[in-house]
Amino acid sequence: MAVSSENSKGELSQYISKEDIEKFMLALKFGVFYGLVVSAHKHLDSWDDKVTGFSQREMSMKAYIIFRVFLNRWTLKSKDKCIYQLVDALALSGCGGINLESQLENITGMLFQQLCERVNPADPHSVENRSLVLRAFFILAKLYQDQMVSLLLTAVESNDPEKMESAFQVFADVFQELPQTKKLQRMVLNSTILVIQEDLKPVPKVLVHFIEMLGQHNYLALPQGNALISYIIKLVETDSSNEEDIRIMCSRILQMVSLPKLVTLVCESNNTLAFMPLCKAATQMALKARSLGQVPYLSSFHQDPIEYISPQRLLTHLVMCSRKPYREKEFGTSSLRLLSALHPITSLHPVINHSVGQLWRKVIPQMLEILDDHTEKSLNQEEWEDRLFRFLSQSLVAIDDDCWQEQLIRVILERIRYFSDDGDEKAFLYKFFGFALWTSRSEKLVKMMLSAILQTSHENVQEREGIAVAFSVVSRKHLRTVLEQLQVYSAVLTDKESSSILTLAKEHQPREWVLVCHTIYLSYSKIILESKGDIFMHFDAVLVLILQHYHNCILEKDKDLKLGYLNALIILTKTLGRQQHVAFQFKFPHKLAIVTFMLDLIKEEPLNSISSPIRQKAMNVISNFRMFRPLLGIEERVELLGTCFKSVFCLPSIEVLRKEASSPKEGQANVDLFEGTMQSLLRLLETLIVEMPTRIQNCLQLMDPWLNSQKDNERERAMWCAARILEFTAKMEDFSMEIEFTQLGRLVKLLAMRCQDPVDSICFLSAKAVYHLYCILLKKKQMKKKIQGLWIEEGMDEAYSANLFYNNTVEIAEAFAEYFTQSQLTNLVLTAMEELTGSRAKVSLAAAQLMSAVMKKRGSDLIKVEEIVVGTLERLKLQLEPNTKEETLRALCLLAGNCTHSVVPLLLNRPLPWDRTILAPWRLFGTERKTTINVLQLLIGILENHSTEGTTEKALEPEEAAFALCEMLSGTLCREAILELYPRLLLASG
């Protein structure tokens, strides 16, 4: 046949080229071989040995031999169109051959080319071609398993996406028939992982489908299967853009993972973005298992805590995830539904028992219903968290196992130690810890866990706040134990033998001491709010500890440590102050010791600078103890106010504070600090007024040295405080009728003088003080009338204002005139008289105006008239400012008109001849009608030898009276009065 072939080629060469002859012969021989294969196939389905004369196996062997000859003699060029049919013809032989094996790479290459061609569903040949290609791969995989697996995996790892997808498709088709050896598993997983690491975009569906097939063969349970699981988790993350069908396939794959492992994956922090898909998959698996009557999930898996998450960690994680239920829309509901699906209603576990299951079956649906009825905006977050904590507490009561509870608390404690910086979640964890420990019946466990949480970090405020909240929650049931643990822990501040603070580097010790102090005092403050008054039975002992913490401090008490201590103490006392309505029922003897201690700190502060807020914070601490018994006694109050006034009022002026600072920034800081200190002083004054409203006058009296100071800044600060406390008193809701101003005259005089102060701001503050003092007196008057059932005139407080009193001494006198007693009125005149000779003309004039105004209104009610007259005359002898002198004479004139029988004899008894000081009043007496008439009548009476009521023991001489009358008549202003009394005057002179 070979000779014949050569002859044929020779003949053909005469007409066509050698290359065309080769193609023709190849086509001819291939056609013959193709016909044999097709013929063989026609008989394979209905084989009859008698008809064919040889067996089916023999037929298969013949076809195999022909195929081997074909492969050995010719290259594979142009054989791809029917190569799969040739391979199919070898299927019955059950074996390949060396030559065929050597061509596997080329054969698979051609098959992959066929497979990569797009299938046209409308073309039957195209569809059939795809099916035959896959069958060819299948047969080759059976004949050459290891070689084909290697070739397919090589294609899988190819950089050609089409070839890779085709390889996965073929592999999925032939995989079912391959023996699942460890070698195969290792090779397949390695190749798949390599593809995964390429992170192809978009994600090939065939890859996900292949992983699903691997999952069906339990590949996900193998150690390397974790990489596939991680990849699937990544595909279902909420921020991924994968198609829905890929997500559905991923969900099916996740449900091929064992439930314990899947639940463990749910709780891993790096799977947060895939939390909901993982939750849903785990929930479906758990519900399916329960419907099949399988043992509840939580009954056994925890027995291998190293590999899988423990029930305590699971409960903690799911409750934490439920905290923000609308995160990613269904975060909370997914958590609760999974927890419900895992609930151990019929658990065989001795701890997680029937009671817990019944509780969860009732409570969790209620919580889910609440979430369905609300939105993220409408849900009250605080109430929702409280519900979660109640759920936790009820669960622990149902579990009723100290060992289980201890493990749970340790899990929470571990998360507190190593949790992220998410403030809200960490705060939730601290409260979670408190509620978990609150339900314990074991005092030993409570002490151990409280001690453990105190050893956690308290570097930032949030951590200290969290520890304090945990303590407050536990104190609801274990108050005494909590207080004992805080006392034990506080030894670190005072015990040099055992303090861990001293083990730190020296530069870190003060800060650690202050942080511990803050943690302890913040815990006390939270317990106060939580205990509803129960702690007050033990609180005096707490005050003893507070004093010991400072006095027995293991470190040197420098400025920073003082401030740190005071800051911590303020946190506690501020909370304490809010509970005064409850605390007032108790006595705290050591309160006075705390106040004394604060005064000592204030006294230690320099008066020539304000470098720290120690005095400010010390005053705040005292203020926070308001209304706590025992109240401060009179002596204690005097010392307190005197110390604070001196410490604040005597500080340098604002200008000096700025000037002496090293920089403008420091200067402004000093000013801000001073203003804050002033506010603290004002608050302290208000506190003391609330405690004892009747002592407001004493408080004002203690300011006298600074209200009358020669330094403008001291007067201004004192007046600011005076105005503030008078305003506070006037506006008190529980205004007391018992408020008295026994030294009202002296006080009004002082404020009236300050209304004429050369410093304008002091004038304005004084006017405000005067107005509020007037409001207090008016309020008392109205309350008294109301008690007596008398009519109350409305709007009287609107008749005057601070603006009206500003620089207006006369208005001040007229407003207060009716409120003075005789003694107060007299005191006002006597003290005003002292100001007549002052160095400030404006103030001396105001004093004279004040005297004139009150003498005009209430001159007849004055007592000690002789003292007033004598004092006035003595001052008139001095070199008074002209306007002041004129106003003083007018005041004496008005006094003479109201107290004629007292004033005139005093003047007449002066020995003749009279000097200008005595003559001036007589001349001025003729300028006021009332005074003129009253004096003239008295003088005429003397001349008529009538006895005058109220005269001195010595009889008044007509000569002095005549001389006085002459002085009065020398002026022209009293002409009308002279005409009225002319007949009597004429008779008397005759």
Phi, psi and omega in degrees: 000325178295323179295316180301321180295322180292320178299318182298319181294325179294317179296319182291334183294341178290337187248330183226168183287164181295321181295320179291326179295318181298318180296320182294315182294321180296318180295320180296312182291321179295324178295319178298314182296320179299321178295321178297317181296316180296318179298318180298320181296327181294333183262350184293323184285332180231064186281138177221112183300324183292325182286314185279334181085000175207162187280167178297321179297319179298321178299317180296320180293321179297316179297323180296316180297316179300319181297321180292318177299318180300316182288327183283328188270330185234152174290170184275006181297130177069016179260359188295339185291335182227014183297326180292333177286325177295318179297320180297326180292338179272353187302322184285343181287331178075005178208159178252227180189168183296315181296317179296319180299323181291339181261006185301320182297318179292319181297312181296328178298315178294322179296321178296324177298317178297320184291331182283344179293139181293133180276130176259108184302335181280348182254109181300324180294323179295317179295316182295321180300317179298316181296319181290324177298314179297323178293323179298317177299319182299315181294317180296324179294327178289321183283323184228070188301302184297316182295317181293320177300317179298316180296319180295318180293326175297320177293323178300321183277002183294154176279351179276110183303321182293316179295321179297315179295320178297320180297317178297321180297314179296316182300318179298329182284319184270347188298327184299329185267355183275137175297129185276075179276162178298325179296314179298316180301316181295315182296314182297314181296319180299314180295318180297319180296322178299319178294318180300319182295339176291338178053058184294141177230128355289166182291125178293125179297325182296329177293314179296320178297320180295319178296323176299318178296321177297322177297324178295336178260020172067022177292332183293340180278348180284157181306317180286348179294341178299327179294322178293319180297317179299322179294316179296320178298320179297324182292334183262006179299149188295337181266006179277157183248030183287154182291161185296321182293328175293320179296322179295315178299319179297321178298319177296321180295317181299327179284355173274346176284148179297146184300315178302318181291321181295318178296323176298318178295324178304322188268002178280134187296331182281000178253021184301320182291340179254016187302312184294313176300320178296317179300313182296319179296315180295321179297315179299319179295317181294317180295320179296316179297320181291324179293334178272004177078019180283161181297133182306148188302315187285000185276343186220330190295332184292351179290351176238067189292342181289319184275320184242160181292144180280161177302325181294317179292322179298311181298316180299313183294316183290324176294320178297320180290336179280351183299317176251082192294336184260010175297131185052031176075314189231023184299310182292316181294324178298318180297312184291323179293321176295316179299320179294320180294332182268359188296139187269065184297322181243032186297142176273352181291135184291343182264303181278094195247190184301322183298319180295316180300316179297319179298312182295322181295334179270315190280317185298316176300326177296319179292320178296324179294322177298318179294324178293329184274354183233174172236177179300327181281323186274340182287129175281108187299319181296316179294323180295317179295321176299324178294319177297320180292322177296320178300316179297313181299316179297323179296318181292325175296320179292322179295315172054053180215114183297323180295313179298319181294320178298318178297320178298314182296323178294324176297315180297317180298321178296319179292326177297318183292321189245017185284164181287187184272009179294106187300313183296317182292322180291321176299321177297320181298318179298318179291324175303315178302313181300315181291326179295324182274334182303322185281352184292144176259359183263112178297326179297316179295319180299313180297316183297316183286324176295319176298322181294317183289334176291341179272355178284172183295140173228038182294318182249167184300320183299320180292318178294320177299317181297315178300317180297318179296317178301315179297320182294322179294315180296328183294343179303325183244338186231051186300311183298318180296319179298315179296322177297317181294323177294322178294317178298316182294326183291349176299339179297340180275336191235341185262105182293334183288325187244354187293126177286343181298322183288349177279347180279166173299146188303324182290342180264349185296313181300317181297318179295321178300316181294320180296317177298317179300315178300314181300316182294312185289327176294323177296316177301317183295320178293323179294322178303315181292328186272331191277351178057040174098346183296329183292339184293341174292338182248002195284333178296327175294326176295320178297324176299316179298320181300317178295319180296322182304322181274310185295327181256024183302138183281352183243168175290135185272084176269182184300316182296320180293321177301313181297317179299317178297314181295321177300317179294318181294324178296320178304315181291310186290332177295316176295320180299319181298331180286345182254023186298330180295332177269316185293337183298341179285345184247161176249137179235085184306328184280000173300317181296325178293323178296316180298315178300319179298317179296322178295323178298320178295322179294318181296331181286344182283140181289151180267350183261005179200165177227082187265349181210158180272024184298313181297323179297312183291325178297318177295323178297319179299314179298317179299323182293343178272015184302143175064013176266134181277148358283145176287158180293138175283175183299316182295319179296321180294319180298314180296318180299309183293318180299318179295314183291319178300312181297318184292331183260311185296328186274001177294154180303159180293166179302319181298318180292320179300321178290316186294321185278354179286153182283343180206159177303324180295316178294323178300315178294324178297320178296319179296315179298320180295319178296316180298321176296323178294320177298318179297322178294321177296316178299319179295321178297318178298316178299321179299314181293327177293320179297318180296314183220085182300331184288350183263015182296323180296320180296323178297317179293323180296325181293342178275353186311313182302328183268332175293332181254014182294153176281347181268126184300317184295327179289318177298317182297315181296318179296318181292326177301315180293319180299314180297321183294315183287329175293320177296316180300317180295317181297332184258007180298135180291316179264062183298136184258132176291343184280354178296124182231149174236083182295336179253042185300317181299314180297320181293315179298317178302315182298313181293322180296321178294321181290340175291347178250019183296145178295341177269118188298321181296326177292321176303314182294316178298321179296318178299319177297318180298316178300314182298314181292327174296317177300317179298323179297313181296319179295319180297318177298316181299316180292320178295322179295317178297322180296320178295322180280353180079021181268162179289136182252125179283123182278153172077014180294328181290342179275350181290335180235161177207167178298324180294326180292324181281346183296117179059030184227085184293323182298316179298323179297313181299315181295323182293323186263351188307316186288344185268351183280139165281170179301318181295315180295321180297315179296319180297321178300314182294317182296318180287327177294325181298330180292336183276352185298328184261016180294164184282340181267115184300321182295322181286318180296322177295319179298323178297316179295320179295321179297317178298316180299315185295316182287328179291328178291320183278318189226027184302326182291344182266000182289144169246172184057043182297319181301316180298321180293315182295312181299316180296323180292317180296321179297322181285331176292335178290338182278172182277081178279155174296138188311312181295322179295317180298316180298317181290328179292317177298321178297320178298318179293324177298314179295324177295320179295325178292329181267330182234053187304313185289349176259321186281312186300312178302324180297323179285320181294332182283356176289136184293143176279155352286148181279144176273181183299328181297323181276325182291325184301316179297320182298322179292323183283339180299336181278001183265344180246121186305312183298315180295317182301310182297313183296317181291317179300317179299319180292316181295318178299321179297321179295317180295329179276005180063030173275142176288139184249122180294134177090007179282170179283173182298322180286132180294138182283129183279136178300333182297314179296322181294320180293321179296318179295320180295322179298319179295320180294319184284349181288342177267165183257355187283343183256021183302317182298318179293324180295317179299322181292325183254015188302314181304313182292324181294322181293318179294318182294321182288337179285000000 
